Amino acid sequence: MRWIVLAALPLAGCVTPAVTSATPAGGIVSSYGWQPNKSLELADAHCRKHGKRARVSSQNDLQNNMTFDCV
């Protein structure tokens, strides 16, 4: 059992944030976890396509996602 836990530890940091649902008005970044700055950068990059900036509207630690508005 100890080997399974040790083998899974390196995989815990392999999840990277990604914009999974988005419109010109905002969207959702999934797997934001330990990288909130990276998540905001991704959201901001999406909003800049529409001439706007990203503003975090909520963070859900249980679902591991962040929603944002393009303003």
PyMOL commands that set and color helices and strands:
alter all, ss='L'
color gray80, all
select helices_A, chain A and resi 2-12+36-48
alter helices_A, ss='H'
color red, helices_A
select strands_A, chain A and resi 18-23+26-30+54-60+65-70
alter strands_A, ss='S'
color yellow, strands_A
deselect
rebuild
show_as cartoon
